[in-house]
C-alpha cells in the first residue's frame, strides 16, 4: 500500500485546500501565526478550556493551549473542526442565523450555500475541518499560508522517504522550495494533485518525485499498488531535488485544458 504521499486540491477563489498527508505538525510549523483563540465546531467539550454560553460552543483560549489542541491529533484519523476568532464579544454578537451557519459548517465541512466561512464579527483567518478518513479541508483568508504549509510538508515527506532507504541516515538539509515552483504546484492542485513520495527515484544524488493528477472522481488517497494509482490518475510531471546543488526543479507534463473545478466539488 502506498502511504508516503501528499494529496492536495485547492480552490484559490474560495480560499480552501483539501489535503491528505499534511499533518497537524506541518500545519503548526507552516502557519505564520498560531491562533490565540479558536471556537470548536465538533462539540469537543472535553478538550476545551472555555465555554461560550450565548452561542453554546466550546472554546480553546491561549496560544500554547491552541497549539496543544491541534497537535493532539492522533495520526491522520482525528476530526478536529475549528474556526479562529479575535474576541469573545464577537461570538456574543452572533445572530441565531450565524450560529446555524457555524453548526452547518461543522457538520458538513463546507459553508452554507453562497456564504463565506469568514465572519466579520469573528474576524477569523482560518477554518480547519478534519475528517475521520484523514482528509483536511482548510480555509485561509490569506491563501499564502497554504504555500508555506505545503512546502514544509514536502520537505518532511522527502526526508522520510530518504531515511526509509538507509539504516544509518545522516540528517539531510533540504532547502526551501522557491515561490515559482510552489505556484506551479498550487496550479496543478486545482485538479487534485498527488505527490507520490513512495515512488520517488533516487540517482546521481537527485530525488525525483512523480506528480499525478486525479481524474474526475471522489477524492481518494489509498492505493494498494503503483499500478492502481496510475490507473486512477494521469501523469502531471516530476518534482526534483538535487542534493549537490541544493535546488528544487519541476517539470510539468503538457495536459489538455478545460477541466472544471466544479467536477471535484
Rosetta blueprint (number, residue, H / E / L):
1 X L
2 X E
3 X L
4 X L
5 X E
6 X E
7 X E
8 X E
9 X E
10 X E
11 X E
12 X L
13 X L
14 X L
15 X L
16 X E
17 X E
18 X E
19 X E
20 X E
21 X L
22 X L
23 X L
24 X H
25 X H
26 X H
27 X H
28 X H
29 X H
30 X H
31 X L
32 X L
33 X L
34 X L
35 X L
36 X L
37 X E
38 X E
39 X E
40 X E
41 X L
42 X L
43 X L
44 X L
45 X H
46 X H
47 X H
48 X L
49 X L
50 X E
51 X E
52 X E
53 X L
54 X L
55 X L
56 X L
57 X E
58 X E
59 X E
60 X E
61 X E
62 X L
63 X H
64 X H
65 X H
66 X H
67 X H
68 X H
69 X H
70 X H
71 X H
72 X L
73 X L
74 X L
75 X L
76 X L
77 X L
78 X L
79 X L
80 X L
81 X E
82 X E
83 X E
84 X E
85 X L
86 X L
87 X L
88 X H
89 X H
90 X H
91 X H
92 X H
93 X L
94 X L
95 X L
96 X H
97 X H
98 X H
99 X H
100 X H
101 X H
102 X H
103 X H
104 X H
105 X H
106 X H
107 X H
108 X H
109 X L
110 X L
111 X L
112 X L
113 X L
114 X L
115 X L
116 X L
117 X L
118 X L
119 X L
120 X L
121 X L
122 X L
123 X L
124 X L
125 X L
126 X E
127 X E
128 X E
129 X E
130 X E
131 X L
132 X L
133 X L
134 X L
135 X L
136 X E
137 X E
138 X E
139 X E
140 X E
141 X L
142 X L
143 X L
144 X H
145 X H
146 X H
147 X H
148 X H
149 X H
150 X H
151 X H
152 X H
153 X H
154 X H
155 X H
156 X H
157 X H
158 X H
159 X H
160 X H
161 X H
162 X H
163 X H
164 X H
165 X L
166 X L
167 X L
168 X L
169 X L
170 X L
171 X L
172 X L
173 X L
174 X L
175 X L
176 X L
177 X L
178 X L
179 X H
180 X H
181 X H
182 X H
183 X H
184 X H
185 X H
186 X H
187 X H
188 X H
189 X H
190 X H
191 X H
192 X L
193 X E
194 X E
195 X E
196 X E
197 X E
198 X E
199 X E
200 X E
201 X E
202 X E
203 X E
204 X L
205 X L
206 X E
207 X E
208 X E
209 X E
210 X E
211 X E
212 X E
213 X E
214 X E
215 X L
216 X L
217 X L
218 X L
219 X L
220 X L
221 X L
222 X L
223 X E
224 X L
225 X L
226 X H
227 X H
228 X H
229 X H
230 X H
231 X H
232 X L
233 X E
234 X E
235 X E
236 X E
237 X E
238 X E
239 X E
240 X E
241 X E
242 X E
243 X L
244 X L
245 X L
246 X L
247 X E
248 X E
249 X E
250 X E
251 X E
252 X E
253 X L
254 X L
255 X L
256 X L
257 X L
258 X L
259 X L
260 X L
261 X H
262 X H
263 X H
264 X H
265 X L
